[in-house]
Amino acid sequence: MKSFHEILLNLPDEINAGIHDMLRLLVIQVVTQFLLYCSNDIKYRFFDFEFAQSLVYLSLGVAAYWFIIRKLLSLLRLQSAENTTSSS
């Protein structure tokens, strides 16, 4: 699907996918918080400290997955493939 606006960045595919994943999670969090705020504006604030804190923590979690855990899993997968071919 063609986007309305394109930003050309010279980034590896892995970083591009991580950024997209982070943006997707942030949009889901903002929409959820907005809907909670609309349902009960006394109990839920739209941009309060806890909401901002959860956005930061979720962003750090997604970044940790894409740039640390995903790298480790890729290396383990590559080693498994090498062990399979070398034992044949």
C-alpha positions as CSV (number, residue, x, y, z in Angstrom):
1,M,0.0,0.0,0.0
2,K,1.3,3.4,-0.9
3,S,1.8,5.8,1.9
4,F,0.6,9.4,1.9
5,H,4.0,10.6,2.9
6,E,7.4,8.9,2.5
7,I,10.5,9.6,4.5
8,L,13.6,8.2,2.9
9,L,16.2,7.0,5.5
10,N,19.3,5.1,4.8
11,L,18.8,2.6,7.5
12,P,19.2,-1.2,7.6
13,D,16.0,-3.2,7.2
14,E,16.3,-4.4,10.8
15,I,16.3,-0.9,12.3
16,N,13.5,0.1,10.0
17,A,11.4,-2.8,11.2
18,G,12.2,-1.9,14.8
19,I,11.2,1.7,14.3
20,H,7.9,0.6,12.7
21,D,7.2,-1.8,15.6
22,M,7.9,0.9,18.1
23,L,5.6,3.3,16.3
24,R,2.9,0.7,16.1
25,L,3.0,0.1,19.8
26,L,3.0,3.8,20.7
27,V,0.0,4.4,18.4
28,I,-1.9,1.5,20.1
29,Q,-1.0,2.9,23.5
30,V,-2.1,6.4,22.7
31,V,-5.4,5.3,21.2
32,T,-6.1,3.0,24.1
33,Q,-5.3,5.8,26.6
34,F,-7.5,8.2,24.6
35,L,-10.5,5.8,24.6
36,L,-10.0,5.2,28.4
37,Y,-10.0,9.0,28.9
38,C,-13.2,9.4,26.8
39,S,-14.9,6.7,28.8
40,N,-14.0,8.2,32.2
41,D,-12.1,11.5,32.3
42,I,-12.1,11.6,36.1
43,K,-10.4,8.3,36.6
44,Y,-8.1,8.4,33.5
45,R,-6.0,11.4,32.5
46,F,-4.8,11.6,28.9
47,F,-1.2,12.8,29.3
48,D,-0.3,12.3,32.9
49,F,3.0,11.1,34.3
50,E,2.1,7.4,34.5
51,F,1.1,7.5,30.8
52,A,4.3,9.2,29.7
53,Q,6.3,6.7,31.9
54,S,4.6,3.7,30.4
55,L,5.3,5.0,26.8
56,V,9.0,5.3,27.7
57,Y,9.1,1.8,29.3
58,L,7.2,0.3,26.3
59,S,9.6,2.0,23.9
60,L,12.6,0.7,25.8
61,G,11.2,-2.8,25.8
62,V,10.6,-2.8,22.1
63,A,14.1,-1.4,21.4
64,A,15.6,-4.0,23.7
65,Y,13.8,-6.7,21.8
66,W,14.8,-5.5,18.3
67,F,18.3,-4.4,19.0
68,I,19.4,-7.0,21.6
69,I,17.2,-10.0,21.9
70,R,16.5,-10.3,18.1
71,K,20.3,-10.1,17.4
72,L,20.9,-12.9,19.9
73,L,18.2,-15.1,18.5
74,S,19.5,-14.6,15.0
75,L,23.0,-15.7,16.0
76,L,21.6,-18.8,17.8
77,R,19.6,-19.7,14.7
78,L,22.7,-19.2,12.5
79,Q,24.7,-21.5,14.8
80,S,22.0,-24.2,14.7
81,A,22.0,-24.1,10.9
82,E,25.8,-24.4,10.8
83,N,25.8,-27.3,13.2
84,T,23.2,-29.1,11.1
85,T,25.2,-28.7,7.9
86,S,28.6,-29.6,9.5
87,S,27.3,-32.8,11.1
88,S,26.0,-34.2,7.8
